[in-house]
Amino acid sequence: MAVTIAKILKILNMEGTEFEDGVIEMHIETASAIVDAKNKLKLKNPIVEVAKLRLAAYLAYLSYADAPENHLPGQIDPQSGAWKPISDAPVRETQTKLSAMKKAADEALEALEELNDTTEKHYGVAFGTLHIK
């Protein structure tokens, strides 16, 4: 399961036009780097991809959370230089969604860390002699 822009948008229930160009790709790369760093044993487990998806979606939505106010349709008043919006910003309750997405991302990262801890190889000192003929 690869992390793609389409999957991130599906998780967010949003369209790509609501993001600046390259934002989602940047967060996919960031999430992949973070999760790969936490995957100490380089495990091939589905939770690795789930963690990447959830973290990338959270980071992308975090970028979106303040963007609507920056994209209001309108114009600058030539005399005063003030921005005059034509309509109100789209209303979305971002805080609740951000909190839920952060929790989901953290749960996936914790599951990955637990998996690393339970499958980590432990080495001990062996005592004895080795006879070579």
C-alpha positions in Angstrom: 0.0 0.0 0.0 1.7 3.2 -1.2 1.0 6.6 0.3 -0.5 8.8 -2.5 -2.1 12.2 -2.8 -5.4 10.5 -3.8 -5.4 8.5 -0.6 -4.6 11.5 1.5 -7.5 13.5 -0.1 -9.8 10.5 0.5 -8.9 10.4 4.1 -9.5 14.1 4.5 -12.7 14.0 2.4 -11.4 17.0 0.5 -10.4 18.0 -3.0 -6.9 18.8 -4.2 -7.9 22.3 -5.2 -8.2 23.2 -1.5 -4.4 22.9 -1.1 -1.4 24.8 -2.5 0.6 23.0 -5.1 3.1 20.6 -3.6 1.8 20.7 0.0 0.5 17.2 0.1 3.6 15.8 -1.6 5.8 17.5 0.9 3.9 16.1 3.9 3.9 12.6 2.4 7.7 12.9 2.2 7.9 14.3 5.7 5.6 11.6 7.2 7.6 8.9 5.4 10.9 10.1 6.8 9.5 10.3 10.3 7.9 6.9 10.2 11.0 5.3 8.5 13.2 6.7 11.3 10.9 5.2 13.9 10.9 1.8 12.1 14.2 0.9 13.6 14.1 -2.8 12.5 12.8 -1.9 8.9 9.7 -4.1 9.5 7.5 -4.8 6.6 4.2 -4.5 8.5 1.0 -2.8 7.3 1.1 -0.5 10.4 4.1 1.2 8.8 2.0 2.4 5.8 -0.9 3.2 8.0 1.3 5.4 10.2 2.6 7.2 7.1 -0.9 7.7 5.7 -2.3 9.0 9.0 0.7 11.3 9.7 0.7 12.7 6.2 -3.0 13.4 6.3 -2.7 15.1 9.7 0.2 17.3 8.5 -1.6 18.2 5.3 -4.8 19.1 7.1 -2.7 21.2 9.6 -1.4 23.1 6.6 -4.9 23.6 5.3 -6.3 24.7 8.7 -5.2 28.3 8.3 -5.3 28.5 4.5 -9.0 29.4 3.8 -8.5 32.9 5.1 -5.6 33.3 2.7 -7.7 32.4 -0.3 -10.7 34.7 0.0 -12.0 35.9 -3.3 -11.8 39.7 -3.4 -9.7 42.6 -4.4 -7.4 45.3 -3.0 -9.0 48.8 -2.7 -6.7 50.9 -4.9 -7.1 54.0 -2.7 -6.6 52.5 0.8 -4.7 49.4 -0.1 -7.0 47.3 2.1 -8.2 43.9 1.1 -11.9 43.8 0.5 -13.3 40.2 0.4 -16.2 39.5 -1.9 -17.6 36.7 0.3 -17.0 35.1 3.7 -14.3 32.4 4.1 -15.6 28.8 3.9 -16.4 27.6 7.4 -14.9 24.4 8.6 -14.6 23.2 12.1 -10.8 22.4 11.9 -9.9 22.1 15.6 -12.0 19.0 16.3 -10.8 17.3 13.1 -7.2 18.2 13.8 -7.4 16.7 17.3 -8.9 13.5 16.0 -6.3 13.2 13.2 -3.5 13.9 15.6 -4.8 11.2 17.9 -5.0 8.7 15.0 -1.5 9.5 13.8 -0.1 9.1 17.3 -1.9 5.8 17.8 -0.3 4.4 14.6 3.2 5.6 15.6 2.8 4.1 19.1 1.7 0.8 17.5 4.8 0.9 15.3 7.0 1.6 18.3 5.4 -1.3 20.2 5.9 -3.6 17.3 9.6 -2.6 17.1 10.0 -3.2 20.8 8.4 -6.6 20.8 10.3 -7.9 17.7 13.6 -6.2 18.5 16.4 -8.8 18.7 18.3 -9.1 21.9 21.9 -10.3 22.0 23.6 -11.8 25.1 27.1 -12.9 25.9 27.7 -16.5 25.3 30.2 -18.4 27.4 32.0 -21.5 26.4 34.7 -22.7 24.0 34.8 -23.3 20.3 36.8 -26.3 19.1 38.1 -26.0 15.5 39.7 -29.0 13.8 
